[in-house]
């Protein structure tokens, strides 16, 4: 499954790169892209674990940049 999410309060390109790197290491993630300029994340993961992967991605984003959140 592949879904695109709007990110709110993503402040810098460096943080976006850190998020992308950390999220890509979550088990079940097949591909992730965090775009600072577009304030967008594209997440691709196995259908069976997509919801749990998304929750882990949210936690990872909060660790890197506490003010940033995913708009559902």
PQR file with spaces between the fields and no chain letter, atoms N, CA, C, O and H, PARSE charges and radii, in Angstrom:
ATOM       1  N    UNK     1       0.842   -1.170    0.000 -0.4000 1.5000
ATOM       2  CA   UNK     1       0.000    0.000    0.000 -0.0000 2.0000
ATOM       3  C    UNK     1       0.892    1.241    0.000  0.5500 1.7000
ATOM       4  O    UNK     1       1.935    1.281    0.654 -0.5500 1.4000
ATOM       5  N    UNK     2       0.461    2.229   -0.736 -0.4000 1.5000
ATOM       6  CA   UNK     2       1.209    3.481   -0.828 -0.0000 2.0000
ATOM       7  C    UNK     2       0.248    4.634   -0.562  0.5500 1.7000
ATOM       8  O    UNK     2      -0.794    4.752   -1.208 -0.5500 1.4000
ATOM       9  H    UNK     2      -0.386    2.197   -1.267  0.4000 1.0000
ATOM      10  N    UNK     3       0.609    5.480    0.393 -0.4000 1.5000
ATOM      11  CA   UNK     3      -0.241    6.629    0.721 -0.0000 2.0000
ATOM      12  C    UNK     3       0.612    7.872    0.885  0.5500 1.7000
ATOM      13  O    UNK     3       1.789    7.811    1.239 -0.5500 1.4000
ATOM      14  H    UNK     3       1.455    5.384    0.918  0.4000 1.0000
ATOM      15  N    UNK     4      -0.020    8.993    0.617 -0.4000 1.5000
ATOM      16  CA   UNK     4       0.638   10.287    0.737 -0.0000 2.0000
ATOM      17  C    UNK     4      -0.015   11.065    1.871  0.5500 1.7000
ATOM      18  O    UNK     4      -1.238   11.069    2.007 -0.5500 1.4000
ATOM      19  H    UNK     4      -0.976    9.043    0.329  0.4000 1.0000
ATOM      20  N    UNK     5       0.809   11.725    2.685 -0.4000 1.5000
ATOM      21  CA   UNK     5       0.320   12.488    3.835 -0.0000 2.0000
ATOM      22  C    UNK     5       0.921   13.882    3.837  0.5500 1.7000
ATOM      23  O    UNK     5       2.091   14.066    3.500 -0.5500 1.4000
ATOM      24  H    UNK     5       1.803   11.722    2.574  0.4000 1.0000
ATOM      25  N    UNK     6       0.123   14.848    4.216 -0.4000 1.5000
ATOM      26  CA   UNK     6       0.583   16.221    4.393 -0.0000 2.0000
ATOM      27  C    UNK     6       1.214   16.318    5.776  0.5500 1.7000
ATOM      28  O    UNK     6       0.685   15.777    6.747 -0.5500 1.4000
ATOM      29  H    UNK     6      -0.828   14.698    4.489  0.4000 1.0000
ATOM      30  N    UNK     7       2.347   17.010    5.862 -0.4000 1.5000
ATOM      31  CA   UNK     7       3.019   17.231    7.138 -0.0000 2.0000
ATOM      32  C    UNK     7       2.834   18.686    7.552  0.5500 1.7000
ATOM      33  O    UNK     7       2.932   19.593    6.726 -0.5500 1.4000
ATOM      34  H    UNK     7       2.777   17.449    5.073  0.4000 1.0000
ATOM      35  N    UNK     8       2.570   18.896    8.820 -0.4000 1.5000
ATOM      36  CA   UNK     8       2.384   20.246    9.344 -0.0000 2.0000
ATOM      37  C    UNK     8       3.562   20.607   10.244  0.5500 1.7000
ATOM      38  O    UNK     8       3.980   19.810   11.084 -0.5500 1.4000
ATOM      39  H    UNK     8       2.491   18.159    9.491  0.4000 1.0000
ATOM      40  N    UNK     9       4.087   21.803   10.063 -0.4000 1.5000
ATOM      41  CA   UNK     9       5.188   22.327   10.875 -0.0000 2.0000
ATOM      42  C    UNK     9       6.507   21.573   10.709  0.5500 1.7000
ATOM      43  O    UNK     9       7.253   21.404   11.674 -0.5500 1.4000
ATOM      44  H    UNK     9       3.748   22.450    9.380  0.4000 1.0000
ATOM      45  N    UNK    10       6.791   21.128    9.507 -0.4000 1.5000
ATOM      46  CA   UNK    10       8.103   20.566    9.193 -0.0000 2.0000
ATOM      47  C    UNK    10       9.012   21.750    8.899  0.5500 1.7000
ATOM      48  O    UNK    10       8.819   22.445    7.902 -0.5500 1.4000
ATOM      49  H    UNK    10       6.186   21.265    8.723  0.4000 1.0000
ATOM      50  N    UNK    11      10.012   21.989    9.765 -0.4000 1.5000
ATOM      51  CA   UNK    11      10.762   23.243    9.732 -0.0000 2.0000
ATOM      52  C    UNK    11      12.017   23.276    8.877  0.5500 1.7000
ATOM      53  O    UNK    11      12.430   24.351    8.441 -0.5500 1.4000
ATOM      54  H    UNK    11      10.169   21.424   10.575  0.4000 1.0000
ATOM      55  N    UNK    12      12.640   22.117    8.623 -0.4000 1.5000
ATOM      56  CA   UNK    12      13.889   22.188    7.851 -0.0000 2.0000
ATOM      57  C    UNK    12      14.129   20.926    7.033  0.5500 1.7000
ATOM      58  O    UNK    12      13.613   19.852    7.341 -0.5500 1.4000
ATOM      59  H    UNK    12      12.305   21.244    8.978  0.4000 1.0000
ATOM      60  N    UNK    13      14.918   21.087    5.991 -0.4000 1.5000
ATOM      61  CA   UNK    13      15.234   19.977    5.096 -0.0000 2.0000
ATOM      62  C    UNK    13      16.064   18.915    5.806  0.5500 1.7000
ATOM      63  O    UNK    13      15.923   17.726    5.523 -0.5500 1.4000
ATOM      64  H    UNK    13      15.337   21.960    5.741  0.4000 1.0000
ATOM      65  N    UNK    14      16.924   19.333    6.722 -0.4000 1.5000
ATOM      66  CA   UNK    14      17.740   18.385    7.473 -0.0000 2.0000
ATOM      67  C    UNK    14      16.855   17.461    8.317  0.5500 1.7000
ATOM      68  O    UNK    14      17.092   16.255    8.385 -0.5500 1.4000
ATOM      69  H    UNK    14      17.038   20.299    6.953  0.4000 1.0000
ATOM      70  N    UNK    15      15.844   18.034    8.950 -0.4000 1.5000
ATOM      71  CA   UNK    15      14.916   17.218    9.750 -0.0000 2.0000
ATOM      72  C    UNK    15      14.159   16.240    8.851  0.5500 1.7000
ATOM      73  O    UNK    15      13.946   15.088    9.229 -0.5500 1.4000
ATOM      74  H    UNK    15      15.651   19.013    8.894  0.4000 1.0000
ATOM      75  N    UNK    16      13.756   16.690    7.676 -0.4000 1.5000
ATOM      76  CA   UNK    16      13.056   15.816    6.732 -0.0000 2.0000
ATOM      77  C    UNK    16      13.942   14.637    6.347  0.5500 1.7000
ATOM      78  O    UNK    16      13.465   13.505    6.264 -0.5500 1.4000
ATOM      79  H    UNK    16      13.928   17.626    7.369  0.4000 1.0000
ATOM      80  N    UNK    17      15.217   14.892    6.113 -0.4000 1.5000
ATOM      81  CA   UNK    17      16.152   13.815    5.764 -0.0000 2.0000
ATOM      82  C    UNK    17      16.322   12.835    6.917  0.5500 1.7000
ATOM      83  O    UNK    17      16.373   11.623    6.704 -0.5500 1.4000
ATOM      84  H    UNK    17      15.604   15.812    6.180  0.4000 1.0000
ATOM      85  N    UNK    18      16.412   13.364    8.149 -0.4000 1.5000
ATOM      86  CA   UNK    18      16.530   12.493    9.326 -0.0000 2.0000
ATOM      87  C    UNK    18      15.282   11.628    9.489  0.5500 1.7000
ATOM      88  O    UNK    18      15.380   10.441    9.799 -0.5500 1.4000
ATOM      89  H    UNK    18      16.370   14.348    8.322  0.4000 1.0000
ATOM      90  N    UNK    19      14.105   12.228    9.277 -0.4000 1.5000
ATOM      91  CA   UNK    19      12.847   11.472    9.371 -0.0000 2.0000
ATOM      92  C    UNK    19      12.812   10.359    8.338  0.5500 1.7000
ATOM      93  O    UNK    19      12.470    9.218    8.648 -0.5500 1.4000
ATOM      94  H    UNK    19      14.025   13.192    9.025  0.4000 1.0000
ATOM      95  N    UNK    20      13.167   10.701    7.109 -0.4000 1.5000
ATOM      96  CA   UNK    20      13.146    9.721    6.029 -0.0000 2.0000
ATOM      97  C    UNK    20      14.071    8.540    6.337  0.5500 1.7000
ATOM      98  O    UNK    20      13.701    7.383    6.138 -0.5500 1.4000
ATOM      99  H    UNK    20      13.444   11.628    6.856  0.4000 1.0000
ATOM     100  N    UNK    21      15.261    8.842    6.818 -0.4000 1.5000
ATOM     101  CA   UNK    21      16.219    7.786    7.139 -0.0000 2.0000
ATOM     102  C    UNK    21      15.705    6.893    8.269  0.5500 1.7000
ATOM     103  O    UNK    21      15.802    5.668    8.186 -0.5500 1.4000
ATOM     104  H    UNK    21      15.561    9.782    6.979  0.4000 1.0000
ATOM     105  N    UNK    22      15.162    7.499    9.319 -0.4000 1.5000
ATOM     106  CA   UNK    22      14.675    6.728   10.467 -0.0000 2.0000
ATOM     107  C    UNK    22      13.441    5.900   10.108  0.5500 1.7000
ATOM     108  O    UNK    22      13.332    4.744   10.516 -0.5500 1.4000
ATOM     109  H    UNK    22      15.082    8.494    9.386  0.4000 1.0000
ATOM     110  N    UNK    23      12.519    6.478    9.354 -0.4000 1.5000
ATOM     111  CA   UNK    23      11.290    5.759    8.973 -0.0000 2.0000
ATOM     112  C    UNK    23      11.621    4.596    8.051  0.5500 1.7000
ATOM     113  O    UNK    23      10.974    3.551    8.120 -0.5500 1.4000
ATOM     114  H    UNK    23      12.608    7.417    9.022  0.4000 1.0000
ATOM     115  N    UNK    24      12.612    4.759    7.193 -0.4000 1.5000
ATOM     116  CA   UNK    24      12.973    3.676    6.271 -0.0000 2.0000
ATOM     117  C    UNK    24      13.470    2.433    7.005  0.5500 1.7000
ATOM     118  O    UNK    24      13.457    1.338    6.442 -0.5500 1.4000
ATOM     119  H    UNK    24      13.138    5.608    7.136  0.4000 1.0000
ATOM     120  N    UNK    25      13.910    2.591    8.263 -0.4000 1.5000
ATOM     121  CA   UNK    25      14.411    1.460    9.053 -0.0000 2.0000
ATOM     122  C    UNK    25      13.310    0.732    9.823  0.5500 1.7000
ATOM     123  O    UNK    25      13.573   -0.292   10.454 -0.5500 1.4000
ATOM     124  H    UNK    25      13.920    3.480    8.720  0.4000 1.0000
ATOM     125  N    UNK    26      12.082    1.248    9.778 -0.4000 1.5000
ATOM     126  CA   UNK    26      10.965    0.594   10.471 -0.0000 2.0000
ATOM     127  C    UNK    26      10.627   -0.693    9.722  0.5500 1.7000
ATOM     128  O    UNK    26      10.467   -0.670    8.502 -0.5500 1.4000
ATOM     129  H    UNK    26      11.868    2.079    9.265  0.4000 1.0000
ATOM     130  N    UNK    27      10.515   -1.823   10.439 -0.4000 1.5000
ATOM     131  CA   UNK    27      10.171   -3.089    9.772 -0.0000 2.0000
ATOM     132  C    UNK    27       8.828   -2.989    9.044  0.5500 1.7000
ATOM     133  O    UNK    27       7.838   -2.535    9.617 -0.5500 1.4000
ATOM     134  H    UNK    27      10.645   -1.842   11.431  0.4000 1.0000
ATOM     135  N    UNK    28       8.801   -3.412    7.788 -0.4000 1.5000
ATOM     136  CA   UNK    28       7.577   -3.379    7.003 -0.0000 2.0000
ATOM     137  C    UNK    28       7.555   -2.244    5.983  0.5500 1.7000
ATOM     138  O    UNK    28       6.778   -2.285    5.029 -0.5500 1.4000
ATOM     139  H    UNK    28       9.606   -3.780    7.323  0.4000 1.0000
ATOM     140  N    UNK    29       8.395   -1.238    6.175 -0.4000 1.5000
ATOM     141  CA   UNK    29       8.453   -0.116    5.234 -0.0000 2.0000
ATOM     142  C    UNK    29       9.212   -0.560    3.982  0.5500 1.7000
ATOM     143  O    UNK    29      10.342   -1.043    4.067 -0.5500 1.4000
ATOM     144  H    UNK    29       9.026   -1.205    6.950  0.4000 1.0000
ATOM     145  N    UNK    30       8.579   -0.392    2.824 -0.4000 1.5000
ATOM     146  CA   UNK    30       9.260   -0.734    1.582 -0.0000 2.0000
ATOM     147  C    UNK    30       9.877    0.507    0.937  0.5500 1.7000
ATOM     148  O    UNK    30      10.901    0.420    0.260 -0.5500 1.4000
ATOM     149  H    UNK    30       7.662    0.000    2.755  0.4000 1.0000
ATOM     150  N    UNK    31       9.238    1.675    1.157 -0.4000 1.5000
ATOM     151  CA   UNK    31       9.776    2.925    0.615 -0.0000 2.0000
ATOM     152  C    UNK    31       9.150    4.100    1.357  0.5500 1.7000
ATOM     153  O    UNK    31       7.975    4.064    1.721 -0.5500 1.4000
ATOM     154  H    UNK    31       8.406    1.746    1.708  0.4000 1.0000
ATOM     155  N    UNK    32       9.946    5.138    1.577 -0.4000 1.5000
ATOM     156  CA   UNK    32       9.430    6.364    2.191 -0.0000 2.0000
ATOM     157  C    UNK    32      10.148    7.559    1.581  0.5500 1.7000
ATOM     158  O    UNK    32      11.335    7.503    1.262 -0.5500 1.4000
ATOM     159  H    UNK    32      10.901    5.167    1.282  0.4000 1.0000
ATOM     160  N    UNK    33       9.395    8.635    1.429 -0.4000 1.5000
ATOM     161  CA   UNK    33       9.952    9.882    0.926 -0.0000 2.0000
ATOM     162  C    UNK    33       9.354   11.023    1.744  0.5500 1.7000
ATOM     163  O    UNK    33       8.134   11.152    1.841 -0.5500 1.4000
ATOM     164  H    UNK    33       8.430    8.680    1.688  0.4000 1.0000
ATOM     165  N    UNK    34      10.216   11.848    2.331 -0.4000 1.5000
ATOM     166  CA   UNK    34       9.771   13.025    3.079 -0.0000 2.0000
ATOM     167  C    UNK    34      10.295   14.246    2.330  0.5500 1.7000
ATOM     168  O    UNK    34      11.505   14.437    2.210 -0.5500 1.4000
ATOM     169  H    UNK    34      11.208   11.744    2.253  0.4000 1.0000
ATOM     170  N    UNK    35       9.385   15.061    1.834 -0.4000 1.5000
ATOM     171  CA   UNK    35       9.744   16.216    1.029 -0.0000 2.0000
ATOM     172  C    UNK    35       9.492   17.495    1.829  0.5500 1.7000
ATOM     173  O    UNK    35       8.349   17.839    2.128 -0.5500 1.4000
ATOM     174  H    UNK    35       8.402   14.906    1.931  0.4000 1.0000
ATOM     175  N    UNK    36      10.570   18.188    2.168 -0.4000 1.5000
ATOM     176  CA   UNK    36      10.454   19.428    2.946 -0.0000 2.0000
ATOM     177  C    UNK    36       9.716   20.515    2.183  0.5500 1.7000
ATOM     178  O    UNK    36       8.833   21.165    2.741 -0.5500 1.4000
ATOM     179  H    UNK    36      11.499   17.909    1.925  0.4000 1.0000
ATOM     180  N    UNK    37      10.056   20.723    0.932 -0.4000 1.5000
ATOM     181  CA   UNK    37       9.448   21.801    0.145 -0.0000 2.0000
ATOM     182  C    UNK    37       7.942   21.596   -0.031  0.5500 1.7000
ATOM     183  O    UNK    37       7.173   22.555    0.023 -0.5500 1.4000
ATOM     184  H    UNK    37      10.774   20.194    0.478  0.4000 1.0000
ATOM     185  N    UNK    38       7.529   20.364   -0.239 -0.4000 1.5000
ATOM     186  CA   UNK    38       6.105   20.069   -0.432 -0.0000 2.0000
ATOM     187  C    UNK    38       5.385   19.828    0.893  0.5500 1.7000
ATOM     188  O    UNK    38       4.157   19.741    0.929 -0.5500 1.4000
ATOM     189  H    UNK    38       8.154   19.584   -0.284  0.4000 1.0000
ATOM     190  N    UNK    39       6.158   19.720    1.992 -0.4000 1.5000
ATOM     191  CA   UNK    39       5.582   19.403    3.308 -0.0000 2.0000
ATOM     192  C    UNK    39       4.742   18.121    3.200  0.5500 1.7000
ATOM     193  O    UNK    39       3.583   18.084    3.614 -0.5500 1.4000
ATOM     194  H    UNK    39       7.155   19.791    1.962  0.4000 1.0000
ATOM     195  N    UNK    40       5.360   17.065    2.630 -0.4000 1.5000
ATOM     196  CA   UNK    40       4.629   15.854    2.306 -0.0000 2.0000
ATOM     197  C    UNK    40       5.472   14.613    2.577  0.5500 1.7000
ATOM     198  O    UNK    40       6.694   14.623    2.424 -0.5500 1.4000
ATOM     199  H    UNK    40       6.301   17.095    2.293  0.4000 1.0000
ATOM     200  N    UNK    41       4.786   13.539    2.984 -0.4000 1.5000
ATOM     201  CA   UNK    41       5.443   12.249    3.159 -0.0000 2.0000
ATOM     202  C    UNK    41       4.687   11.213    2.340  0.5500 1.7000
ATOM     203  O    UNK    41       3.460   11.133    2.398 -0.5500 1.4000
ATOM     204  H    UNK    41       3.793   13.531    3.108  0.4000 1.0000
ATOM     205  N    UNK    42       5.431   10.423    1.578 -0.4000 1.5000
ATOM     206  CA   UNK    42       4.853    9.291    0.855 -0.0000 2.0000
ATOM     207  C    UNK    42       5.385    8.041    1.523  0.5500 1.7000
ATOM     208  O    UNK    42       6.595    7.826    1.594 -0.5500 1.4000
ATOM     209  H    UNK    42       6.428   10.487    1.531  0.4000 1.0000
ATOM     210  N    UNK    43       4.471    7.219    2.011 -0.4000 1.5000
ATOM     211  CA   UNK    43       4.827    6.008    2.752 -0.0000 2.0000
ATOM     212  C    UNK    43       4.315    4.792    2.010  0.5500 1.7000
ATOM     213  O    UNK    43       3.144    4.722    1.634 -0.5500 1.4000
ATOM     214  H    UNK    43       3.488    7.393    1.953  0.4000 1.0000
ATOM     215  N    UNK    44       5.204    3.837    1.804 -0.4000 1.5000
ATOM     216  CA   UNK    44       4.852    2.591    1.145 -0.0000 2.0000
ATOM     217  C    UNK    44       5.235    1.446    2.075  0.5500 1.7000
ATOM     218  O    UNK    44       6.382    1.338    2.508 -0.5500 1.4000
ATOM     219  H    UNK    44       6.154    3.895    2.109  0.4000 1.0000
ATOM     220  N    UNK    45       4.250    0.589    2.378 -0.4000 1.5000
ATOM     221  CA   UNK    45       4.492   -0.538    3.293 -0.0000 2.0000
ATOM     222  C    UNK    45       3.537   -1.675    2.953  0.5500 1.7000
ATOM     223  O    UNK    45       2.567   -1.497    2.217 -0.5500 1.4000
ATOM     224  H    UNK    45       3.318    0.677    2.026  0.4000 1.0000
ATOM     225  N    UNK    46       3.835   -2.847    3.507 -0.4000 1.5000
ATOM     226  CA   UNK    46       2.970   -4.004    3.307 -0.0000 2.0000
ATOM     227  C    UNK    46       1.575   -3.713    3.871  0.5500 1.7000
ATOM     228  O    UNK    46       1.443   -3.112    4.937 -0.5500 1.4000
ATOM     229  H    UNK    46       4.623   -2.991    4.106  0.4000 1.0000
ATOM     230  N    UNK    47       0.539   -4.145    3.146 -0.4000 1.5000
ATOM     231  CA   UNK    47      -0.843   -3.890    3.567 -0.0000 2.0000
ATOM     232  C    UNK    47      -1.136   -4.422    4.961  0.5500 1.7000
ATOM     233  O    UNK    47      -1.827   -3.768    5.743 -0.5500 1.4000
ATOM     234  H    UNK    47       0.647   -4.634    2.280  0.4000 1.0000
ATOM     235  N    UNK    48      -0.618   -5.601    5.277 -0.4000 1.5000
ATOM     236  CA   UNK    48      -0.919   -6.260    6.546 -0.0000 2.0000
ATOM     237  C    UNK    48      -0.422   -5.482    7.761  0.5500 1.7000
ATOM     238  O    UNK    48      -1.006   -5.584    8.840 -0.5500 1.4000
ATOM     239  H    UNK    48      -0.057   -6.132    4.641  0.4000 1.0000
ATOM     240  N    UNK    49       0.644   -4.711    7.597 -0.4000 1.5000
ATOM     241  CA   UNK    49       1.229   -3.994    8.739 -0.0000 2.0000
ATOM     242  C    UNK    49       1.193   -2.470    8.566  0.5500 1.7000
ATOM     243  O    UNK    49       1.838   -1.744    9.322 -0.5500 1.4000
ATOM     244  H    UNK    49       1.117   -4.629    6.720  0.4000 1.0000
ATOM     245  N    UNK    50       0.443   -1.991    7.575 -0.4000 1.5000
ATOM     246  CA   UNK    50       0.487   -0.560    7.257 -0.0000 2.0000
ATOM     247  C    UNK    50       0.106    0.323    8.447  0.5500 1.7000
ATOM     248  O    UNK    50       0.784    1.314    8.720 -0.5500 1.4000
ATOM     249  H    UNK    50      -0.082   -2.581    6.961  0.4000 1.0000
ATOM     250  N    UNK    51      -0.965   -0.022    9.153 -0.4000 1.5000
ATOM     251  CA   UNK    51      -1.410    0.810   10.276 -0.0000 2.0000
ATOM     252  C    UNK    51      -0.367    0.900   11.381  0.5500 1.7000
ATOM     253  O    UNK    51      -0.138    1.977   11.932 -0.5500 1.4000
ATOM     254  H    UNK    51      -1.516   -0.827    8.931  0.4000 1.0000
ATOM     255  N    UNK    52       0.263   -0.218   11.707 -0.4000 1.5000
ATOM     256  CA   UNK    52       1.288   -0.195   12.755 -0.0000 2.0000
ATOM     257  C    UNK    52       2.535    0.558   12.279  0.5500 1.7000
ATOM     258  O    UNK    52       3.190    1.236   13.071 -0.5500 1.4000
ATOM     259  H    UNK    52       0.077   -1.092   11.259  0.4000 1.0000
ATOM     260  N    UNK    53       2.858    0.443   11.005 -0.4000 1.5000
ATOM     261  CA   UNK    53       3.990    1.176   10.441 -0.0000 2.0000
ATOM     262  C    UNK    53       3.720    2.684   10.500  0.5500 1.7000
ATOM     263  O    UNK    53       4.613    3.466   10.827 -0.5500 1.4000
ATOM     264  H    UNK    53       2.326   -0.107   10.361  0.4000 1.0000
ATOM     265  N    UNK    54       2.504    3.080   10.188 -0.4000 1.5000
ATOM     266  CA   UNK    54       2.137    4.493   10.233 -0.0000 2.0000
ATOM     267  C    UNK    54       2.254    5.048   11.652  0.5500 1.7000
ATOM     268  O    UNK    54       2.726    6.168   11.849 -0.5500 1.4000
ATOM     269  H    UNK    54       1.778    2.445    9.922  0.4000 1.0000
ATOM     270  N    UNK    55       1.823    4.261   12.638 -0.4000 1.5000
ATOM     271  CA   UNK    55       1.938    4.703   14.039 -0.0000 2.0000
ATOM     272  C    UNK    55       3.400    4.854   14.449  0.5500 1.7000
ATOM     273  O    UNK    55       3.753    5.808   15.142 -0.5500 1.4000
ATOM     274  H    UNK    55       1.440    3.351   12.478  0.4000 1.0000
ATOM     275  N    UNK    56       4.242    3.933   14.031 -0.4000 1.5000
ATOM     276  CA   UNK    56       5.674    4.032   14.319 -0.0000 2.0000
ATOM     277  C    UNK    56       6.290    5.238   13.610  0.5500 1.7000
ATOM     278  O    UNK    56       7.163    5.909   14.160 -0.5500 1.4000
ATOM     279  H    UNK    56       3.955    3.158   13.467  0.4000 1.0000
ATOM     280  N    UNK    57       5.831    5.509   12.389 -0.4000 1.5000
ATOM     281  CA   UNK    57       6.319    6.671   11.645 -0.0000 2.0000
ATOM     282  C    UNK    57       5.944    7.962   12.374  0.5500 1.7000
ATOM     283  O    UNK    57       6.741    8.899   12.428 -0.5500 1.4000
ATOM     284  H    UNK    57       5.122    4.964   11.941  0.4000 1.0000
ATOM     285  N    UNK    58       4.740    8.012   12.930 -0.4000 1.5000
ATOM     286  CA   UNK    58       4.314    9.188   13.706 -0.0000 2.0000
ATOM     287  C    UNK    58       5.215    9.401   14.912  0.5500 1.7000
ATOM     288  O    UNK    58       5.615   10.528   15.205 -0.5500 1.4000
ATOM     289  H    UNK    58       4.093    7.251   12.885  0.4000 1.0000
ATOM     290  N    UNK    59       5.534    8.323   15.607 -0.4000 1.5000
ATOM     291  CA   UNK    59       6.415    8.408   16.775 -0.0000 2.0000
ATOM     292  C    UNK    59       7.811    8.887   16.366  0.5500 1.7000
ATOM     293  O    UNK    59       8.426    9.703   17.052 -0.5500 1.4000
ATOM     294  H    UNK    59       5.209    7.408   15.370  0.4000 1.0000
ATOM     295  N    UNK    60       8.293    8.371   15.250 -0.4000 1.5000
ATOM     296  CA   UNK    60       9.615    8.753   14.748 -0.0000 2.0000
ATOM     297  C    UNK    60       9.649   10.230   14.388  0.5500 1.7000
ATOM     298  O    UNK    60      10.609   10.929   14.712 -0.5500 1.4000
ATOM     299  H    UNK    60       7.794    7.707   14.692  0.4000 1.0000
ATOM     300  N    UNK    61       8.613   10.704   13.723 -0.4000 1.5000
ATOM     301  CA   UNK    61       8.529   12.115   13.354 -0.0000 2.0000
ATOM     302  C    UNK    61       8.551   12.987   14.607  0.5500 1.7000
ATOM     303  O    UNK    61       9.230   14.013   14.638 -0.5500 1.4000
ATOM     304  H    UNK    61       7.833   10.136   13.460  0.4000 1.0000
ATOM     305  N    UNK    62       7.811   12.581   15.638 -0.4000 1.5000
ATOM     306  CA   UNK    62       7.764   13.344   16.890 -0.0000 2.0000
ATOM     307  C    UNK    62       9.126   13.392   17.579  0.5500 1.7000
ATOM     308  O    UNK    62       9.468   14.393   18.209 -0.5500 1.4000
ATOM     309  H    UNK    62       7.260   11.747   15.612  0.4000 1.0000
ATOM     310  N    UNK    63       9.901   12.318   17.463 -0.4000 1.5000
ATOM     311  CA   UNK    63      11.242   12.300   18.070 -0.0000 2.0000
ATOM     312  C    UNK    63      12.182   13.272   17.354  0.5500 1.7000
ATOM     313  O    UNK    63      12.967   13.969   17.996 -0.5500 1.4000
ATOM     314  H    UNK    63       9.623   11.505   16.952  0.4000 1.0000
ATOM     315  N    UNK    64      12.099   13.315   16.039 -0.4000 1.5000
ATOM     316  CA   UNK    64      12.981   14.169   15.246 -0.0000 2.0000
ATOM     317  C    UNK    64      12.568   15.635   15.366  0.5500 1.7000
ATOM     318  O    UNK    64      13.407   16.511   15.577 -0.5500 1.4000
ATOM     319  H    UNK    64      11.461   12.749   15.517  0.4000 1.0000
ATOM     320  N    UNK    65      11.299   15.884   15.234 -0.4000 1.5000
ATOM     321  CA   UNK    65      10.785   17.248   15.295 -0.0000 2.0000
ATOM     322  C    UNK    65       9.442   17.249   16.046  0.5500 1.7000
ATOM     323  O    UNK    65       8.401   16.987   15.443 -0.5500 1.4000
ATOM     324  H    UNK    65      10.618   15.173   15.062  0.4000 1.0000
ATOM     325  N    UNK    66       9.458   17.540   17.346 -0.4000 1.5000
ATOM     326  CA   UNK    66       8.264   17.414   18.192 -0.0000 2.0000
ATOM     327  C    UNK    66       7.033   18.197   17.728  0.5500 1.7000
ATOM     328  O    UNK    66       5.908   17.784   18.010 -0.5500 1.4000
ATOM     329  H    UNK    66      10.304   17.753   17.836  0.4000 1.0000
ATOM     330  N    UNK    67       7.219   19.306   17.028 -0.4000 1.5000
ATOM     331  CA   UNK    67       6.067   20.107   16.586 -0.0000 2.0000
ATOM     332  C    UNK    67       5.436   19.597   15.301  0.5500 1.7000
ATOM     333  O    UNK    67       4.306   19.967   14.980 -0.5500 1.4000
ATOM     334  H    UNK    67       8.133   19.641   16.798  0.4000 1.0000
ATOM     335  N    UNK    68       6.137   18.763   14.569 -0.4000 1.5000
ATOM     336  CA   UNK    68       5.641   18.270   13.276 -0.0000 2.0000
ATOM     337  C    UNK    68       4.631   17.149   13.494  0.5500 1.7000
ATOM     338  O    UNK    68       4.796   16.294   14.364 -0.5500 1.4000
ATOM     339  H    UNK    68       7.054   18.462   14.829  0.4000 1.0000
ATOM     340  N    UNK    69       3.567   17.179   12.666 -0.4000 1.5000
ATOM     341  CA   UNK    69       2.583   16.097   12.763 -0.0000 2.0000
ATOM     342  C    UNK    69       2.029   15.767   11.396  0.5500 1.7000
ATOM     343  O    UNK    69       2.092   16.569   10.464 -0.5500 1.4000
ATOM     344  H    UNK    69       3.433   17.873   11.959  0.4000 1.0000
ATOM     345  N    UNK    70       1.484   14.562   11.298 -0.4000 1.5000
ATOM     346  CA   UNK    70       0.893   14.075   10.045 -0.0000 2.0000
ATOM     347  C    UNK    70      -0.570   14.508   10.012  0.5500 1.7000
ATOM     348  O    UNK    70      -1.309   14.310   10.976 -0.5500 1.4000
ATOM     349  H    UNK    70       1.434   13.910   12.055  0.4000 1.0000
ATOM     350  N    UNK    71      -0.978   15.102    8.889 -0.4000 1.5000
ATOM     351  CA   UNK    71      -2.376   15.477    8.695 -0.0000 2.0000
ATOM     352  C    UNK    71      -3.053   14.317    7.967  0.5500 1.7000
ATOM     353  O    UNK    71      -2.682   13.975    6.844 -0.5500 1.4000
ATOM     354  H    UNK    71      -0.378   15.263    8.106  0.4000 1.0000
ATOM     355  N    UNK    72      -4.045   13.719    8.617 -0.4000 1.5000
ATOM     356  CA   UNK    72      -4.736   12.564    8.030 -0.0000 2.0000
ATOM     357  C    UNK    72      -5.850   13.008    7.104  0.5500 1.7000
ATOM     358  O    UNK    72      -6.539   12.171    6.522 -0.5500 1.4000
ATOM     359  H    UNK    72      -4.346   13.997    9.529  0.4000 1.0000
